[in-house]
C-alpha cells in the first residue's frame, strides 16, 4: 500500500518493518493464509518459508489494474491533503517542510520567493524536492 501514497520513508522501510518483528510475521502468516479466498501453495522446506498464491490470470490482471488506479488516486489524495494543510494552517509551508524532514531525515529549505509567492513558485519547488527523492 506504500505505493498508493506519497511516501518519504527510505527505500528499505518495508523490509525493516518485517525485520523488526520477523518472529511475529512468521507466526501470523500461516494463520492469515488460511483466511485467503484462493489457494496458496506453501514451500515449508525453504527458509524462510515461501508462499505462492494460486490466482487466475484474469484475476491477477484485474487486481493489477485496480492497484494502478489506486496508486494514482492515492497520490492525488496525498497532494490534496498537503494543499489542505498549506491553506488551513498559518505557516503551512513550514508544516509541510517539517513533515518531509521528519520522515526523510533531510533538510528542506524554503526559498524566499516560494514564501513570498507560494501559489506561483511552490509547484516548482515541490517538483525539485520530488526529484531529489525526498518522497515517492
BELBEL-V774016 format. One record per residue. RES is the residue in three letters. SS is DSSP state (@ for helix, = for strand, . for the rest). PHI is phi in degrees with one decimal (999 if undefined). D_FIRST is the distance of its C-alpha to the first C-alpha in Angstrom with 2 decimals. Layout:
RES:SS:PHI:D_FIRST
RES:SS:PHI:D_FIRST
//
This chain:
UNK:.:999:0.00
UNK:@:-59.7:3.82
UNK:@:-74.3:5.34
UNK:@:-96.5:5.40
UNK:.:-138.5:7.45
UNK:.:-78.7:10.60
UNK:.:-117.2:10.29
UNK:.:-112.0:13.59
UNK:.:-68.5:13.02
UNK:.:-64.2:14.94
UNK:.:-57.3:13.81
UNK:.:-89.6:14.36
UNK:@:-61.1:12.44
UNK:@:-64.0:10.30
UNK:@:-64.5:13.73
UNK:@:-66.8:15.57
UNK:@:-61.1:13.62
UNK:@:-62.3:14.66
UNK:@:-64.3:18.08
UNK:@:-74.3:18.82
UNK:.:-141.9:18.62
UNK:@:-55.0:19.24
UNK:@:-59.6:21.90
UNK:@:-60.6:19.81
UNK:@:-67.0:17.08
UNK:@:-66.4:20.00
UNK:@:-78.0:21.66
UNK:@:-88.0:19.04
UNK:@:-58.7:17.61
UNK:@:-60.7:20.91
UNK:@:-69.3:20.94
UNK:@:-66.1:17.49
UNK:@:-59.8:18.48
UNK:@:-64.8:21.56
UNK:.:-89.1:19.70
UNK:.:-69.7:17.86
UNK:.:-81.9:19.58
UNK:.:-138.7:20.35
UNK:.:-70.7:22.33
UNK:=:-131.6:21.06
UNK:=:-87.9:23.47
UNK:=:-108.5:23.71
UNK:=:-108.5:25.37
UNK:.:-70.5:26.85
UNK:.:-80.5:29.19
UNK:.:-87.1:26.55
UNK:.:-122.5:25.51
UNK:.:-69.9:22.81
UNK:.:-56.3:22.75
UNK:=:-109.9:20.86
UNK:=:-124.1:19.40
UNK:=:-129.4:19.47
UNK:=:-75.0:18.18
UNK:.:-101.0:20.97
UNK:.:-115.0:19.46
UNK:.:-63.0:21.71
UNK:@:-59.6:21.43
UNK:@:-61.8:21.34
UNK:@:-66.0:18.52
UNK:@:-63.6:16.47
UNK:@:-61.0:17.46
UNK:@:-63.3:16.51
UNK:@:-63.2:13.06
UNK:@:-61.5:12.63
UNK:@:-62.6:14.27
UNK:@:-62.3:12.18
UNK:@:-70.1:8.89
UNK:@:-61.9:11.18
UNK:@:-62.2:12.32
UNK:@:-64.3:9.08
UNK:@:-63.3:8.34
UNK:@:-64.0:11.94
UNK:@:-60.0:12.00
UNK:@:-64.3:9.29
UNK:@:-65.1:11.19
UNK:@:-61.8:14.38
UNK:@:-63.0:13.74
UNK:@:-63.1:13.03
UNK:@:-63.3:16.31
UNK:@:-64.0:18.06
UNK:@:-64.5:17.29
UNK:@:-64.5:18.78
UNK:@:-63.4:21.68
UNK:@:-61.7:22.29
UNK:@:-61.3:22.51
UNK:@:-59.6:24.80
UNK:@:-87.0:27.11
UNK:@:-82.8:26.97
UNK:.:-100.6:27.91
UNK:.:-70.2:30.96
UNK:.:79.0:29.89
UNK:@:-57.7:26.52
UNK:@:-62.1:26.46
UNK:@:-65.4:27.14
UNK:@:-62.5:24.39
UNK:@:-63.7:21.77
UNK:@:-61.7:23.38
UNK:@:-61.3:23.36
UNK:@:-60.9:19.63
UNK:@:-64.5:18.99
UNK:@:-63.8:21.71
UNK:@:-60.9:20.57
UNK:@:-86.9:17.14
UNK:@:-93.7:18.38
UNK:.:78.9:21.86
UNK:.:-110.9:23.51
UNK:.:-71.4:26.19
UNK:.:-113.2:25.64
UNK:.:-94.8:29.03
UNK:.:-107.2:29.65
UNK:.:-61.8:32.68
UNK:@:-59.7:35.50
UNK:@:-65.9:35.33
UNK:@:-68.9:31.69
UNK:@:-64.5:32.89
UNK:@:-73.5:35.91
UNK:.:-130.1:34.33
UNK:@:-61.9:30.57
UNK:@:-67.8:30.19
UNK:@:-92.6:31.78
UNK:@:-101.2:30.61
UNK:@:-64.4:27.22
UNK:@:-62.1:25.54
UNK:@:-66.6:27.06
UNK:@:-65.2:26.32
UNK:@:-58.2:22.65
UNK:@:-62.7:22.63
UNK:@:-63.2:24.49
UNK:@:-64.5:22.07
UNK:@:-61.0:19.18
UNK:@:-63.6:21.47
UNK:.:-71.4:22.15
UNK:.:86.6:18.54
UNK:.:-65.1:18.17
UNK:.:-141.9:14.72
UNK:.:-126.7:12.55
//
